[in-house]
């Protein structure tokens, strides 16, 4: 059966932060790592060449969207998602559960799975734990996720507990389906399966779910249902409560986070992997993350500004282009503006993670943690 190898290399003395190396079939990944989101087999606006130049070693793809289009059969026939998108690095696929749960009026949750209507053509589908694993197996990722039930915020303790119990039941079924695939599938490329913990905003439920997931046994563990509107200090508390109950020698992944100033706080709670759409989404909307805060490139004050977006940044955008040019591209509706902004934002996220890894290894992560967040979360003056 396929396995990942994860080795912790450094520990921070004052927090739970750590560095490590995650070995996959498509290369080594230094952790903590930020994973760009390639929803439909593409990180919007950026070619695979650009991603490689920026240092991306692993990205996330969305099972729900790829299942509906182009379809699992097509992806299987062309040799998997790596071959379809011509990507040499590692790929993690989510189960599609979050996208299905976000449909609200188009889905119905039962113990069997989630019945939903496609947002494309209204066709009916059933996403069960077994089906989610089967679809992901056709995509041939390095890491695949179990189906979980994600609750909204705010939500009652009773609803959170019910969703947690269903998530744990589905985790068992997902693992059994994955093991059967490994036995029956002649191609040994079936990705490793991570468990996902739920529990709403209850630290007690989060701990219980983590402990019971560990008893089921997975090579890695994710935290789902966070950053959905709860206060960020509560998010950090929930993450910390969960990581305390997870194995110390396996990777931990918090799903769908976050803003740049939040990244080191998740790392401080013992997180190794993160993903978020914000770098490219905000880039397309004209917001650039910089070492001195947010820069809204559409503002008229940048029309004659010949400085780079971030004078401390070494990304391709900042090395060559000015704020004046980026503003011109944005107000003109030129697609190059979205590409250059996205390139810068993703580099900023990846560079932040590089700095985090370096400061943990050097023993001064706590100093980085104290100064970084305050510096980057304001507005560029």
C-alpha positions in Angstrom: 0.0 0.0 0.0 1.2 3.5 -0.8 2.7 5.5 2.1 4.0 9.0 2.7 7.2 9.5 4.7 7.3 12.4 7.1 10.3 13.4 9.2 10.3 16.3 11.7 13.7 18.1 11.5 13.4 21.0 13.9 11.3 22.1 16.9 10.7 25.6 18.2 11.6 25.9 21.9 8.7 28.3 22.8 5.8 27.1 20.6 4.6 23.9 18.9 6.1 25.1 15.6 8.3 22.6 13.7 9.9 22.0 10.4 9.9 18.7 8.5 10.2 16.9 5.2 7.3 15.2 3.5 8.3 12.6 0.9 5.9 11.9 -1.9 6.1 10.0 -5.1 6.5 13.4 -6.8 9.3 14.8 -4.7 10.2 16.1 -1.3 8.2 18.9 0.3 9.7 21.1 3.1 7.2 21.9 5.8 5.5 24.0 7.0 4.2 24.4 3.5 1.5 26.6 1.8 -0.3 24.8 -1.0 -1.8 26.9 -3.8 -5.3 26.0 -4.8 -5.7 24.7 -8.4 -9.5 24.2 -8.2 -10.1 22.9 -11.7 -6.6 21.6 -12.4 -5.2 25.1 -12.7 -4.0 27.8 -10.3 -5.9 30.6 -11.9 -3.8 32.9 -14.1 -0.5 31.1 -13.5 1.2 28.5 -15.8 2.9 25.5 -14.4 6.2 27.0 -15.5 5.5 30.0 -13.3 4.5 27.8 -10.4 7.7 25.9 -10.6 9.8 29.1 -10.8 8.0 30.3 -7.7 9.0 27.2 -5.8 5.6 25.4 -5.6 6.2 21.7 -4.8 2.6 20.7 -3.9 -0.8 22.1 -4.9 -4.4 21.3 -4.2 -7.1 20.3 -6.7 -10.8 20.1 -6.2 -12.5 16.8 -6.6 -16.0 18.2 -6.9 -15.2 20.4 -9.9 -13.0 17.9 -11.6 -15.6 15.1 -11.2 -18.2 17.3 -12.9 -15.8 18.6 -15.6 -14.0 17.0 -17.4 -15.0 13.9 -15.4 -13.1 11.2 -13.7 -13.3 8.9 -16.7 -11.5 11.4 -18.9 -8.8 12.1 -16.3 -8.3 8.4 -15.8 -8.0 7.7 -19.5 -5.3 10.4 -20.0 -3.2 9.0 -17.1 -4.3 11.0 -14.1 -4.3 14.6 -13.1 -0.5 15.0 -13.1 -0.5 14.1 -16.8 -3.6 16.1 -17.7 -2.2 19.3 -16.3 1.4 18.6 -17.0 2.5 19.0 -13.4 5.6 17.3 -12.0 5.1 18.2 -8.4 2.8 16.6 -5.8 -1.0 17.0 -5.8 -3.4 16.9 -2.9 -7.1 16.4 -3.7 -9.9 17.4 -1.3 -12.9 15.1 -1.1 -15.4 17.5 -2.7 -17.3 17.6 0.6 -16.9 21.3 1.4 -18.1 22.4 -2.1 -21.1 20.1 -1.9 -22.0 21.4 1.6 -21.7 25.0 0.4 -24.4 24.3 -2.2 -27.0 24.5 0.6 -30.3 24.5 -1.4 -28.9 21.9 -3.9 -27.9 19.2 -1.4 -29.3 16.8 1.2 -27.1 15.1 3.8 -27.9 11.5 5.0 -25.9 8.8 6.7 -25.3 7.3 3.2 -23.6 10.5 1.9 -24.6 13.8 0.2 -27.2 14.0 -2.5 -26.7 17.1 -4.6 -27.5 18.8 -7.9 -24.7 19.9 -10.2 -24.3 23.7 -10.3 -23.5 23.2 -14.0 -26.6 21.4 -15.3 -28.8 20.4 -12.4 -28.0 16.7 -12.7 -28.4 14.6 -9.6 -25.4 12.9 -7.9 -24.6 11.0 -4.7 -21.3 11.6 -3.1 -20.7 8.9 -0.5 -17.5 8.2 1.4 -16.7 5.3 -0.9 -17.5 7.3 -4.1 -15.3 10.2 -3.0 -12.4 7.9 -2.6 -13.1 6.2 -5.9 -13.2 9.5 -7.8 -10.0 10.7 -6.2 -8.3 7.5 -7.0 -9.1 8.1 -10.7 -7.3 11.5 -10.4 -4.1 9.8 -9.0 -3.1 12.4 -6.5 -0.3 12.0 -3.9 -2.7 12.7 -1.0 -6.5 12.3 -0.9 -9.0 13.2 1.7 -11.9 11.4 3.4 -15.4 12.8 3.0 -16.4 14.8 6.1 -19.5 16.8 7.1 -18.7 20.5 7.4 -21.0 22.6 9.6 -21.7 26.3 9.3 -20.8 29.0 11.8 -22.5 29.6 14.2 -23.9 26.2 15.0 -25.2 24.5 18.1 -23.1 22.0 20.1 -25.7 19.3 19.3 -25.3 19.8 15.5 -21.5 19.9 15.8 -21.5 16.6 17.7 -23.8 15.0 15.2 -21.6 16.1 12.3 -18.5 14.9 14.1 -20.0 11.4 14.7 -21.0 11.2 11.0 -17.6 12.4 10.0 -16.0 9.6 12.0 -18.3 7.0 10.6 -17.5 8.2 7.1 -13.8 8.2 8.0 -14.0 4.4 8.7 -15.9 3.8 5.5 -13.4 5.9 3.5 -10.5 4.0 4.9 -12.1 0.7 4.1 -12.8 1.8 0.5 -9.2 3.0 0.1 -7.8 -0.3 1.4 -10.0 -2.2 -1.0 -8.8 0.0 -3.9 -5.2 -0.7 -2.9 -5.8 -4.4 -3.0 -7.8 -4.4 -6.3 -6.1 -1.7 -8.3 -3.2 -3.0 -10.4 -1.8 0.5 -10.6 0.1 1.3 -7.3 -0.4 5.0 -7.7 -3.4 5.3 -5.4 -2.6 8.3 -3.1 -2.3 8.2 0.7 -5.5 9.0 2.5 -5.7 11.6 5.2 -8.4 11.8 7.9 -10.3 15.0 8.6 -11.4 16.2 12.1 -14.5 18.2 12.8 -16.2 19.4 16.0 -17.4 23.0 15.3 -16.1 25.5 17.8 -16.0 23.1 20.7 -12.4 22.3 21.9 -13.8 19.2 23.6 -15.4 17.9 20.4 -12.2 18.7 18.5 -10.1 16.8 20.9 -12.4 13.8 20.9 -12.6 13.7 17.2 -8.8 13.9 16.9 -8.3 11.0 19.4 -10.9 8.8 17.6 -9.4 9.5 14.2 -6.0 8.5 15.5 -7.5 5.2 16.6 -8.8 4.6 13.1 -5.3 5.4 11.8 -4.3 7.6 8.9 -0.8 8.7 7.6 -1.9 12.3 8.1 -4.6 14.4 9.7 -6.5 17.5 8.6 -8.6 20.0 10.5 -11.8 21.0 8.7 -14.6 23.4 9.3 -12.5 26.3 10.5 -12.1 29.9 9.4 -15.8 30.1 8.6 -16.5 33.3 10.5 -15.4 32.5 14.0 -13.1 34.9 15.8 -9.5 34.2 14.7 -8.3 33.8 18.3 -10.9 31.0 18.7 -9.6 29.4 15.5 -6.1 29.3 17.0 -7.4 27.8 20.2 -9.3 25.1 18.4 -6.3 24.3 16.2 -4.1 24.1 19.3 -6.6 21.8 21.1 -6.7 19.5 18.2 -2.9 19.2 17.5 -2.3 18.2 21.1 -4.3 15.0 20.4 -2.7 14.1 17.1 0.4 12.0 16.5 3.7 14.0 16.7 5.3 12.1 13.9 2.6 12.6 11.2 1.7 15.7 9.1 -1.1 18.0 10.3 -3.1 20.0 7.8 -5.5 22.9 8.5 -7.8 23.4 5.5 -8.8 26.6 3.8 -6.5 29.2 5.6 -5.6 31.9 5.6 -4.5 35.6 5.5 -0.7 36.1 5.5 -0.6 37.4 9.1 -2.4 34.2 10.2 0.0 31.7 8.7 2.7 31.8 11.5 0.0 31.5 14.2 -1.2 28.2 12.7 2.4 27.0 12.5 2.9 28.0 16.2 0.0 25.6 17.0 1.9 22.7 15.3 0.4 22.9 11.7 2.5 21.6 8.8 0.3 22.2 5.8 -2.1 24.9 4.7 -4.0 26.0 1.6 -6.1 29.0 0.5 -7.5 30.7 -2.6 -6.7 34.2 -1.3 -3.3 34.8 -3.1 -4.8 34.4 -6.6 -8.4 35.6 -5.8 -7.2 38.8 -4.2 -4.7 39.3 -6.9 -7.4 39.2 -9.6 -9.4 41.7 -7.5 -6.4 44.1 -7.3 -5.2 43.5 -3.7 -1.6 42.8 -3.2 -0.1 41.4 0.0 3.2 43.1 0.8 5.7 43.2 3.7 4.2 46.6 4.7 0.5 45.7 4.5 -2.2 45.5 1.9 -1.9 47.4 -1.3 -5.1 48.1 -3.3 -3.6 48.7 -6.7 -6.8 50.3 -8.1 -6.4 53.5 -6.0 -5.7 56.6 -8.0 -2.7 57.5 -5.8 -0.7 54.8 -7.6 -1.2 56.1 -11.1 2.2 57.8 -11.2 4.0 55.6 -8.6 7.1 54.2 -10.2 8.1 52.0 -7.2 7.6 48.2 -7.3 4.6 46.9 -5.4 6.9 45.8 -2.6 10.4 47.1 -2.5 11.5 44.3 -0.2 10.1 41.6 -2.5 12.2 39.5 -5.0 9.3 38.1 -7.1 9.3 38.5 -10.9 6.5 41.1 -10.7 8.4 43.4 -8.2 11.7 43.0 -10.0 10.3 44.4 -13.2 7.0 46.3 -12.9 5.8 49.4 -11.2 2.7 50.2 -9.2 1.7 52.7 -12.0 1.8 49.9 -14.6 -0.1 47.4 -12.5 -2.8 50.1 -11.8 -3.0 50.8 -15.5 -3.5 47.1 -16.3 -6.1 46.7 -13.6 -8.3 49.7 -14.5 -7.9 48.8 -18.2 -9.2 45.3 -17.5 -6.1 43.7 -19.0 -5.6 40.1 -18.0 -1.9 40.6 -17.5 -2.7 42.7 -14.4 -4.4 39.7 -12.7 -1.5 37.4 -13.7 1.2 39.7 -12.3 -0.7 40.4 -9.1 -1.4 36.7 -8.6 2.3 35.9 -9.2 3.4 38.4 -6.6 0.8 37.3 -4.0 1.7 33.6 -4.3 5.4 34.4 -4.1 4.6 36.4 -0.9 2.9 33.5 0.7 5.6 31.0 -0.3 8.3 33.4 0.8 6.5 33.8 4.2 6.6 30.1 4.6 10.3 30.0 3.7 11.0 32.6 6.4 9.0 30.6 8.9 11.0 27.5 8.1 14.3 29.3 8.4 13.4 31.0 11.7 12.3 27.8 13.2 15.6 26.1 12.2 17.6 29.1 13.5 15.7 29.2 16.8 14.2 32.6 16.5 10.7 31.8 15.3 9.1 33.6 18.3 10.7 36.9 17.2 9.4 36.4 13.7 5.9 35.6 15.1 5.7 38.8 17.2 6.7 41.2 14.4 5.4 39.8 11.2 1.6 39.8 11.8 1.5 43.5 12.9 3.6 44.6 10.0 1.6 42.9 7.2 -2.0 43.2 8.2 -2.4 47.0 7.8 -2.7 49.2 4.7 0.2 50.4 2.7 0.6 54.1 3.3 
